[in-house]
Amino acid sequence: MHGSSTEITGASAHLRSLLRTRRRKVVLAVAVVLLLLAGAGVRLMVVAESAAGHLRRAATLVGSLETALRAGDLAAARRTTADLRRQTAEARSDTSGLTWGMGRSAPMAGDDLTAVAAVARIVDDLATRVLPPMLDVAGGLQSTLAGRDGLAAVTGAAPRLAAADSLVRAAQARLAALDRGGLDGRVRAAVQRLDDALRRVAPLLAPAARAAKLLPAMLGATAPRTYLVLFQNLAEVRATGGMPGAFVVLRVDKGAITIERQGAAATDIREFAAPVLPLDADQEDLHTDRLGRFPADVNLTPDFPTAAALYREMYRLRSGQTVDGVLATDPVALAYLLQATGPVDVAGGPPLTAPTAVRRLLSEVYLTIADQKSQDAFFADAAKAVFDKLTGALTDTSKLVPALRKAADERRLLAWSAHPEEQAEIAATVFAGTLPADDGARPTVGVFLNDGTGAKLGYYLTREAELSAGECLEDGSRHLRLTVKLGSTAPTSGLPRSVLGLGLAGDYTVRTNVMVYMPTGGAPVDATQDGAPVDYGSGFELGRTVAVFTVDLKPGQSSTLALNLITGPLPSPSAAFTPRLVTTPGIAPWTLRLQSAPRCGK
């Protein structure tokens, strides 16, 4: 028994010794783990501060980049982009390592670290995969505008821009999937700023990709092209802007543009005994066959593809030449371009400048030049002088792109291609000169004007419009109310016959035919003019009901039309929306008021 007791005591002592040794090892292991965690925490703090610093510097560079782009300084923009890429690459590296990955599993800071990593990755993608092709396209177009062949750069950037478009949309989806509720306020603010930036960038990419795809061929990269350019005289109002008066034929070869011919509708095209192309039955009912017979009336319709195809055929029949496309612009767009080029000398008068071009071309020329032939010659000289300035010694193109963009946004630059695959792309741009085939969830109302005087008194026409939403209907449609106010600032005497024209409503009286295009699936309800009920004509064009009013204005008079209408059933009747209003471009901008609608339903 004694031996057994001794053995037990020895075993117990040995066990205690083993336990003490194991405890020391456990304590040591815990200590090592804690030290490792502490080290990782310190390392994470260092990495986080590094990433934050790179992202802060990147944000500063983005501001500098925007300044350079607005100034059209592409050299500075490229330098800034290179600096930006270095900063975003470092930030992405900082937030992609093992330390950051461990920190993302932490219960408190994990969401913030995940969000910062997403921001760093997206910003780096923008710097490395979105900005470079955009700058390549801008540089290629700027070189082409300055008379150098930059189309190869544009062509090469097209597929990269399409990929950039997909990348930005994926980035938007990634940010949308982030749970921002528990984020630190500073991180949440950074995510929101990036989200806002992507919303500004995303709408630019698809048009830029489309332009990069379209422009090389249209500018003669593979084969020379010819285009008929129509100058719309806003003093005699038409639905797309003004009567097509003077024209030029341009030849484009590898970006180099030359004038082949100049002319005027009245003397070189003239009227036809029958429509030059078969007319759509609805369009003929609404506008009569003048649409296809008179070059001055092809744009009684607001649908520019219809007008362009008719004018192209008229020109072919008179000249024997078949052009590749038709473009249209007006003196207001010309004034915008003069802001970029500076004054342009024109024979027979003072230089054209941005402040004086519209008055000179749409008013003074009729007061100082008596016969139409001499007027047409002046218009031709003015067009050639501006063209020579744009394609000649213009070295600073930084202001040219903003001028073109402003004119396009106001529907003062229209384009149509006779090549179906190109026209399909143009149809999705601001240059198309069309109303949408289907409004979707945003009802679109068109207000288009045509002169009914046979004169050039449109120079004195003032225009206002307001579109607001009313009650919702059970079928998902909605009431809208449109008001249009027209006024005349014409003098009571002193205008020559070239301005007074045919005087179909009486000399000095401006007669305007107002066409209101309903939303797709919509219809007019009732109308008043100056507070009294008024009858109106009706028609149908390209899927839309059209209400037609005639307004006569003596000098100093104004008149207000008010039209109640309903939309078609909206796909999301419970969603808030802002209706869209499209109008005929005028000499001065319309005064437009749009009222966003509250939600339908409870």
Secondary structure, DSSP 8 states (H G I E B T S, - for coil): -HHHHHHHHHHHHHHHHHHHHHHHHHHHHHHHHHHHHHHHHHHHHHHHHHHHHHHHHHHHHHHHHHHHHHTT-HHHHHHHHHHHHHHHHHHHHHTSSHHHHHHTTSTTTHHHHHHHHHHHHHHHHIIIIIHHHHHHHHHHHHHHHTTS--HHHHHHHHHHHHHHHHHHHHHHHHHHHS--TTS-HHHHHHHHHHHHHHHHHHHHHHHHHHHHHHHHHHTTSSS-EEEEEEEEEEEEEETTEEEEEEEEEEEEETTEEEEEEEEEIIIII---SS-SS---HHHHHHH-THHHH-GGGGGGSS-HHHHHHHHHHHHHHHHS---SEEEEE-HHHHHHHHHHH--B--TTSS-B-TTTHHHIIIIIHHHH--SHHHHHHHHHHHHHHHHHHHHTT----TTHHHHHHHHHHTT-SEEEESSHHHHHHHTTSTTS----S--TTS-EEEEEEEE-SSSSGGGGEEEEEEEEEEEE-TTS-EEEEEEEEEEE---SS---HHHHTT-TT-TT-EEEEEEEE--TT-EEEEEEETTEE---EEEEETTEEEEEEEEEE-TT-EEEEEEEEE----SSTTS-B--EEEE---SS--EEEE--B-----
